Amino acid sequence: MVHTFHANNGRVAGRFYKELFFKVPVQSNPELLASILRRVEAEANTEPCSRISEAELWTALNTLDLDSGASPNGFNGRFYHTCSGTIKKDLVEAGNAFLEGLHYPKAMANSLLVLIPKIPNPVHFSDYRPISLCTLFNKLISKVLAQHMAMLLPELISKEQSSFV
């Protein structure tokens, strides 16, 4: 069942979920952070923090379903694959800007909030389960970051924890 909301309802839904998920402000605790043991040495942290290459981005793109549903910006995997010769340099630059904390194009960071009914006849926003549909670009960057982190995971996760990852 698909429910359509008017723009005002979208704002109300956004406010509802923002209040639900961000009720308690997150505060930094320097003493707590200082007590956490360092598990990754600086030299081992070089690869996860390295810049994204065109080859890595292409590898990540080839692992995604090209015909998956379009992202909120309207671009699916086939668009990225077909236009890669034209856009790959810009994608790499945008990905590296994200990793370096620089300007990140807002359109690439947008997500689409979709409400899935939990019960047959939902009445309240709490009767819906929110899911977020992110852009394919975010999926690409996530894949590349996962590749970067893969070599560190054995140092960070014990055998006993591996089934949870």
Beta strands, then each sheet from edge to edge (+ up, - down):
strand 1: 111-117
strand 2: 128-134
sheet 1: 1+ 2-
end
